[in-house]
Amino acid sequence: MMREWIVPIISAIFGGSITAFFNYRGKILGANAEREDVYADHINDLFKRLDNTQKERDELKEQNIELRSQINELTKLTEQLKAQVHSLSNRVTELTKTIKKGEKNNGKTNQ
């Protein structure tokens, strides 16, 4: 009589354990499959975003190259203008000296 109770109880425990194991295993595999589905659903969007980011980067590189070229041109122009200002300053200094000498000479001849 005891045996009639023990066999069904052990069978229920063993069967429940196996069912719980396969249920758990199924959920794990299902979760992995769901994650992969999410990645698969969004992979095209991710590639589009990556392509857009690369295009923006390339455009910024081109702009950077153009701006560097403009900076180099402006630097050369600035150096030329500095040289021209220096030359004109020297010329103004020479003319000022000449005028002062002329004033001194005129003052001597007028006296």
Contacts in CASP RR format, 6 or more apart in sequence:
PFRMAT RR
TARGET T0000
AUTHOR 0000-0000-0000
METHOD contacts of the structure
MODEL  1
MMREWIVPIISAIFGGSITAFFNYRGKILGANAEREDVYADHINDLFKRL
DNTQKERDELKEQNIELRSQINELTKLTEQLKAQVHSLSNRVTELTKTIK
KGEKNNGKTNQ
END
